[in-house]
Amino acid sequence: MLVGASKVDITPSSPVWMDGMIREHKSVGVHDRLFARALYLSSGLPNKGCVIVSADVCAIRYEDAQVVREKASARTGIPFENIVIAATHTHSGPATKGFFNPTEEGYLAEFREQLVSLIEQASKEPREAVIGCVSSEERTISHYRRLLADDGHVVMNWEPWPAERIVRALGEPDHEVGVIVAAEDTGSRKCLCIAFNHAGHPNVMSGENYLLSADYPGYACARIEEAVGGMAMFLNGAEGSVDIDGLKDRDWEGVARAGSALADAVIQAVKRVDLCSDPPFCTIGARYALPPRRITPAELEWAEIVLASTGGKIQAHADGIGDDFKAALYKNLAAIEDPIAVEQTCIALGDTALLSFPGELFAEIGREIKTRSPFAKTYIIGLANGSVGYVPTRESILQGGYEVDTRRVGDESAEIVINQSLRLLNSAFAKIKQEG
């Protein structure tokens, strides 16, 4: 198999608005550098290669991913549909999506070109390589963040609610760590790339932080590169309903603790991987639409009352949102009637599948897809080729809570995503079996 790996520094050169939290002002400095990393895979046949990009930003807009994929495809010959542009989801990166703060359009113009050049570099001179996939676990970083209070409402795990009044968590995290190792096909087996997948929320640093950072995934990448060599890249998973512990370790020591724990899980997994020189390989994609959320008359009436009192002004929050933001969101969503476009890509490597999704799936949706997948190992690449926001389960929509309040997709979206994902995985599995 042919493999190429490359990375580029994407740290803004001047203060920028930051994504992930509602902040009062732009960044004031850099704690650690931000990177974009690219892994190119090819069987050696013309126009059969694919590339996965992981960038240290909170999210990537659909239109920006499209521009990068179109330009990169034109320059490299990699099919457009075989290019996956994913965000690590750091909440201390530049506002490339503009969830809560103004989008940094000037930075984005440079960012898009950097990603195109990165893909060119990764695919320019690929090396003969052996590759393998292995699963591990990390059980200390991600916690199910939706908690049931004794009065029946949902408490987010960053809210200072008395511990004795918490009944239980409303679900379970996905602790799996998927690891893909590519090494030179030589006697030295020198590491080229380690791509690792884990569902988590890189927001150890809250909205009170104004230093740019890749948060704990960036720390983990640096630790892995130092220990194993090659390039390490983080691919986030179905992280919509999980988070770090929101009430402790919200500092740089906490970043180091979480990053070290994730790195250790990956480093130990690398020791167990079996490498293969020519695994069955294919890339296929699918497009479909999700229904938009329907704002009820009661929700819209509530929003109008709130907006009348706030004048549309939105206050900064260290975590979560206030009624001011929620009211403005409801007003905007009430005017949207068009279906929400979704594109997914499945990259199959032997008995392992990488499945992209342009948003934040709840962990239980990701686990169901994994469990029902025909592949022995299936890893979700979240926040890839766009961002449709949170996709919660029907059960969680009835429960309420932060993600339910801020979602943009309709109630039936989880079932649609599961069915479409399984259809795509089954198609890839059949193709692998036919070609293998």
Legacy VTK file of the C-alpha trace (Angstrom):
# vtk DataFile Version 3.0
C-alpha trace
ASCII
DATASET POLYDATA
POINTS 436 float
0.000 0.000 0.000
1.110 3.573 -0.648
0.994 6.015 2.266
1.797 9.695 2.565
1.680 11.867 5.679
2.199 15.572 6.175
1.346 18.353 8.611
1.299 22.143 8.552
1.166 24.824 11.241
-2.203 26.630 11.004
-1.822 28.872 14.059
-3.279 32.353 13.357
-0.663 35.082 13.168
-2.865 37.686 14.864
-5.730 37.755 17.403
-8.897 35.979 16.255
-12.353 35.205 17.512
-12.397 31.710 19.003
-14.968 28.954 18.472
-16.765 26.623 20.865
-17.791 29.030 23.635
-19.453 32.454 23.785
-16.496 34.770 24.443
-16.242 38.489 25.138
-13.274 39.278 22.899
-10.641 37.830 20.550
-7.674 35.650 21.490
-4.801 37.247 23.381
-2.012 34.771 22.638
-0.963 31.219 21.808
-0.518 28.477 24.396
0.417 25.752 21.911
0.594 25.629 18.127
-2.314 24.450 16.001
-1.745 21.984 13.169
-3.537 20.361 10.277
-2.442 16.837 9.402
-3.120 14.739 6.311
-2.946 10.976 5.749
-2.965 9.781 2.134
-3.795 6.142 1.314
-3.672 4.428 -2.072
-3.612 0.942 -3.508
-1.452 2.285 -6.331
-4.236 2.259 -8.927
-4.991 5.538 -10.760
-7.657 7.741 -9.135
-8.191 5.271 -6.281
-6.450 7.124 -3.488
-8.072 8.892 -0.553
-6.967 11.444 2.000
-8.050 12.248 5.549
-7.283 15.678 6.991
-7.497 16.486 10.699
-7.352 20.177 11.617
-7.055 21.745 15.069
-10.255 23.791 14.774
-13.692 23.420 16.371
-15.607 22.745 13.154
-15.442 23.249 9.404
-18.215 24.744 7.328
-19.603 22.660 4.487
-18.789 25.327 1.913
-15.170 25.601 3.058
-14.715 21.826 2.925
-16.151 21.855 -0.590
-13.669 24.485 -1.778
-10.714 22.594 -0.302
-11.834 19.273 -1.770
-12.455 20.739 -5.228
-9.083 22.492 -5.398
-7.186 19.550 -3.935
-8.837 17.130 -6.329
-7.965 19.324 -9.310
-4.312 19.579 -8.229
-3.737 15.972 -7.161
-6.169 13.771 -9.076
-7.627 12.386 -5.851
-11.377 12.002 -6.432
-13.377 14.752 -4.757
-15.556 12.267 -2.896
-12.436 10.533 -1.481
-11.282 13.599 0.465
-12.329 13.915 4.109
-11.694 17.198 5.952
-12.259 16.773 9.688
-12.000 19.037 12.734
-10.571 17.900 16.058
-13.219 20.075 17.765
-10.860 22.029 20.011
-12.825 24.796 21.746
-9.728 26.995 21.864
-9.191 27.383 18.128
-10.079 30.123 15.630
-13.727 30.702 14.674
-13.808 28.704 11.450
-17.479 27.829 11.921
-18.711 30.735 14.008
-20.896 28.758 16.413
-21.188 31.615 18.897
-18.778 34.341 17.794
-18.111 36.015 14.421
-16.514 33.772 11.804
-12.930 34.721 10.969
-13.272 35.046 7.188
-9.786 36.464 6.712
-8.190 33.547 8.526
-10.393 31.088 6.623
-9.070 32.214 3.237
-5.532 31.339 4.329
-6.708 28.177 6.127
-8.369 26.771 2.999
-5.242 27.242 0.908
-3.093 25.686 3.631
-5.260 22.561 3.566
-5.071 22.275 -0.214
-1.274 22.535 -0.109
-1.186 20.030 2.755
-3.106 17.457 0.703
-0.765 18.056 -2.227
2.249 17.459 0.003
0.861 14.274 1.592
0.022 12.719 -1.785
3.095 13.934 -3.671
5.598 11.178 -2.869
3.842 8.359 -1.005
5.921 5.460 0.304
5.409 1.737 0.205
3.933 0.930 3.564
2.434 -1.697 5.806
-0.693 -0.795 7.713
-2.749 -2.164 10.589
-5.682 -1.292 12.829
-6.215 -2.103 16.498
-8.666 -1.064 19.218
-7.992 -0.031 22.788
-9.833 1.839 25.571
-9.487 5.079 27.525
-11.989 5.408 30.380
-10.972 8.593 32.244
-11.340 11.424 29.715
-14.905 11.271 28.408
-17.936 11.308 30.700
-21.607 11.150 29.748
-22.479 14.781 30.255
-26.280 14.549 30.443
-27.302 13.923 34.072
-30.763 13.308 35.528
-31.578 15.585 38.449
-33.943 14.520 41.232
-36.590 16.952 39.984
-36.597 15.240 36.554
-34.744 17.793 34.454
-31.430 17.327 32.605
-28.326 18.821 34.214
-25.188 19.195 32.113
-22.050 17.947 33.833
-20.497 21.420 33.870
-23.416 22.888 35.837
-22.775 23.248 39.607
-25.730 21.118 40.721
-25.496 19.455 44.178
-24.059 15.956 43.772
-26.613 14.456 46.155
-29.389 15.652 43.840
-28.013 13.842 40.772
-29.870 10.565 40.229
-27.678 9.126 37.469
-26.071 9.733 34.115
-28.537 9.304 31.258
-26.154 7.248 29.129
-22.667 5.855 28.682
-19.603 7.238 26.883
-17.886 5.363 24.086
-14.481 4.513 25.570
-13.048 2.836 22.456
-9.813 4.146 20.996
-9.268 3.124 17.395
-5.665 3.173 16.189
-4.387 2.997 12.609
-0.658 2.528 12.171
1.214 2.990 8.896
4.932 2.156 8.715
7.557 1.909 5.998
7.537 -1.468 4.242
11.163 -2.042 5.116
13.034 -3.986 7.747
13.038 -0.973 10.051
9.245 -0.580 9.950
9.774 3.122 10.613
6.480 4.720 11.631
4.924 7.056 9.075
1.624 7.869 10.727
-0.556 6.953 13.693
-4.183 8.031 13.311
-6.230 7.572 16.464
-9.976 7.868 16.991
-11.765 8.641 20.265
-15.075 10.331 21.087
-14.441 13.335 23.302
-14.955 17.057 23.776
-11.656 18.982 23.648
-12.829 21.782 25.925
-10.769 21.232 29.037
-10.151 24.970 28.755
-13.434 26.835 29.186
-14.665 30.013 27.536
-12.644 31.972 30.087
-9.509 30.917 28.181
-8.280 33.307 25.484
-5.087 31.480 24.497
-5.192 29.438 21.292
-4.687 25.727 21.919
-5.275 22.306 20.396
-6.392 21.211 23.888
-5.783 17.601 24.956
-5.732 16.012 21.448
-2.832 18.261 20.511
-0.992 17.300 23.686
-1.629 13.625 22.908
-0.307 13.990 19.356
2.929 15.544 20.589
3.408 12.777 23.176
2.787 10.023 20.607
5.131 11.546 18.032
7.868 11.806 20.645
7.391 8.210 21.814
6.780 6.397 18.518
7.915 8.706 15.743
6.127 9.610 12.548
3.062 11.854 12.510
0.185 11.439 14.953
-3.301 12.679 14.090
-6.485 12.758 16.170
-9.865 11.916 14.658
-12.841 12.705 16.860
-15.796 10.322 17.081
-19.492 10.443 17.985
-18.969 12.908 20.834
-22.266 14.801 20.953
-23.365 13.515 24.358
-19.996 13.198 26.117
-17.607 15.689 27.672
-14.638 16.071 29.969
-15.458 16.374 33.669
-16.876 19.884 33.639
-16.225 20.673 37.293
-12.527 19.883 37.748
-9.134 20.038 36.004
-10.222 22.987 33.827
-6.648 24.204 33.438
-3.447 23.444 31.531
-2.602 20.661 33.968
-5.956 19.129 33.084
-5.063 19.344 29.394
-1.815 17.516 30.101
-3.561 14.855 32.206
-6.170 14.082 29.536
-3.649 14.266 26.702
-1.254 11.933 28.498
-4.017 9.422 29.234
-5.082 9.332 25.586
-1.497 9.125 24.352
-0.726 6.241 26.706
-3.736 4.280 25.427
-2.578 4.788 21.842
1.077 3.965 22.537
0.119 0.713 24.252
-2.197 -0.208 21.372
0.564 0.361 18.813
2.541 -2.457 20.450
-0.270 -4.920 19.619
-0.983 -3.974 16.014
-0.547 -6.484 13.175
0.764 -4.833 10.018
-0.249 -5.877 6.504
1.296 -4.743 3.218
-1.757 -4.977 0.995
-5.122 -4.986 2.826
-8.340 -4.859 0.751
-9.088 -1.171 0.321
-11.937 0.930 -1.035
-13.586 4.306 -0.580
-17.258 5.006 -1.274
-19.634 7.796 -0.329
-23.299 8.679 0.019
-25.395 11.831 0.061
-28.803 12.364 1.597
-30.756 14.952 3.578
-31.967 15.402 7.121
-35.179 17.263 7.966
-34.777 20.656 9.636
-35.949 21.152 13.185
-39.438 22.572 13.519
-39.687 25.364 16.057
-43.084 25.218 17.728
-45.334 28.289 18.081
-44.773 28.155 21.852
-40.982 28.130 21.398
-41.155 31.041 18.975
-43.408 33.026 21.292
-40.962 32.443 24.158
-38.062 33.526 21.944
-39.794 36.780 20.985
-40.336 37.626 24.645
-36.677 36.971 25.497
-35.394 38.923 22.498
-37.596 41.868 23.430
-35.943 41.971 26.850
-32.343 41.482 25.641
-32.459 43.515 22.464
-30.604 40.654 20.765
-27.477 41.099 22.898
-25.805 37.806 23.909
-23.733 37.484 27.076
-20.479 35.516 27.232
-20.529 32.110 28.958
-17.663 29.970 30.203
-19.704 26.864 29.284
-23.044 26.341 27.610
-25.471 29.089 26.604
-28.049 31.425 28.105
-31.648 32.100 27.137
-30.436 35.073 25.080
-28.535 32.828 22.664
-31.254 30.162 22.608
-33.926 32.726 21.750
-31.905 34.125 18.849
-31.303 30.587 17.587
-35.009 29.714 17.734
-35.843 32.843 15.758
-33.345 31.881 13.048
-34.401 28.225 12.911
-38.075 29.162 12.572
-37.293 30.649 9.157
-35.502 27.537 7.829
-37.513 25.046 5.786
-34.926 23.485 3.480
-33.606 19.966 4.155
-30.085 19.754 5.575
-27.552 18.179 3.201
-25.386 15.369 4.545
-22.427 13.646 2.922
-20.683 10.607 4.370
-17.556 8.776 3.233
-16.586 5.227 4.125
-12.927 4.208 3.879
-12.507 0.440 4.234
-9.163 -1.118 5.138
-9.513 -4.874 5.389
-11.728 -5.595 8.405
-11.792 -1.939 9.483
-14.072 0.891 8.327
-13.680 4.633 8.854
-17.042 6.366 8.512
-17.260 10.150 8.331
-20.177 12.272 9.514
-20.533 16.081 9.245
-21.639 16.804 12.780
-21.874 15.704 16.381
-23.643 12.369 16.753
-24.694 11.289 20.216
-22.440 8.518 21.547
-25.307 6.002 21.558
-25.889 6.588 17.842
-22.213 5.959 17.152
-22.254 2.781 19.233
-25.316 1.434 17.429
-23.661 2.012 14.055
-20.506 0.279 15.281
-22.416 -2.676 16.740
-24.482 -3.255 13.614
-21.632 -2.646 11.164
-20.492 -5.675 9.115
-16.862 -4.721 9.748
-14.959 -6.110 12.731
-13.880 -2.573 13.638
-15.740 0.617 12.738
-14.605 4.098 13.712
-16.727 7.230 13.319
-14.947 10.371 12.096
-17.147 13.191 13.372
-17.228 16.845 12.302
-16.021 15.893 8.814
-16.812 17.740 5.551
-19.149 20.166 7.284
-21.142 20.548 10.480
-24.892 20.042 10.883
-24.580 20.367 14.657
-25.885 17.918 17.234
-27.812 14.802 16.239
-29.540 13.498 19.390
-31.666 10.395 19.873
-35.456 10.603 20.080
-35.252 9.639 23.754
-32.900 12.507 24.526
-35.124 14.972 22.656
-37.944 14.068 25.058
-35.543 14.592 27.993
-34.358 18.026 26.858
-31.023 19.621 27.682
-28.311 21.718 26.048
-27.763 19.699 22.858
-31.498 19.270 22.321
-32.046 23.011 22.778
-29.322 23.926 20.267
-29.881 21.233 17.605
-30.744 22.183 14.041
-31.993 18.816 12.781
-35.442 17.246 13.036
-36.612 14.646 15.543
-36.244 11.686 13.159
-32.656 12.458 12.157
-30.971 9.803 14.345
-32.848 6.951 12.647
-32.059 8.346 9.200
-28.345 8.636 9.994
-28.178 5.110 11.416
-29.942 3.583 8.404
-27.903 5.524 5.851
-24.649 4.765 7.657
-25.375 1.030 7.752
-26.341 1.053 4.099
-23.015 2.683 3.247
-21.038 0.310 5.472
-22.740 -2.738 3.961
-21.985 -1.482 0.450
-18.321 -0.978 1.357
-18.165 -4.418 2.971
-19.595 -6.067 -0.140
-17.102 -4.218 -2.304
-14.196 -5.265 -0.081
-15.322 -8.894 -0.222
-15.682 -8.756 -4.000
-12.262 -7.170 -4.561
-10.494 -9.120 -1.795
LINES 1 437
436 0 1 2 3 4 5 6 7 8 9 10 11 12 13 14 15 16 17 18 19 20 21 22 23 24 25 26 27 28 29 30 31 32 33 34 35 36 37 38 39 40 41 42 43 44 45 46 47 48 49 50 51 52 53 54 55 56 57 58 59 60 61 62 63 64 65 66 67 68 69 70 71 72 73 74 75 76 77 78 79 80 81 82 83 84 85 86 87 88 89 90 91 92 93 94 95 96 97 98 99 100 101 102 103 104 105 106 107 108 109 110 111 112 113 114 115 116 117 118 119 120 121 122 123 124 125 126 127 128 129 130 131 132 133 134 135 136 137 138 139 140 141 142 143 144 145 146 147 148 149 150 151 152 153 154 155 156 157 158 159 160 161 162 163 164 165 166 167 168 169 170 171 172 173 174 175 176 177 178 179 180 181 182 183 184 185 186 187 188 189 190 191 192 193 194 195 196 197 198 199 200 201 202 203 204 205 206 207 208 209 210 211 212 213 214 215 216 217 218 219 220 221 222 223 224 225 226 227 228 229 230 231 232 233 234 235 236 237 238 239 240 241 242 243 244 245 246 247 248 249 250 251 252 253 254 255 256 257 258 259 260 261 262 263 264 265 266 267 268 269 270 271 272 273 274 275 276 277 278 279 280 281 282 283 284 285 286 287 288 289 290 291 292 293 294 295 296 297 298 299 300 301 302 303 304 305 306 307 308 309 310 311 312 313 314 315 316 317 318 319 320 321 322 323 324 325 326 327 328 329 330 331 332 333 334 335 336 337 338 339 340 341 342 343 344 345 346 347 348 349 350 351 352 353 354 355 356 357 358 359 360 361 362 363 364 365 366 367 368 369 370 371 372 373 374 375 376 377 378 379 380 381 382 383 384 385 386 387 388 389 390 391 392 393 394 395 396 397 398 399 400 401 402 403 404 405 406 407 408 409 410 411 412 413 414 415 416 417 418 419 420 421 422 423 424 425 426 427 428 429 430 431 432 433 434 435
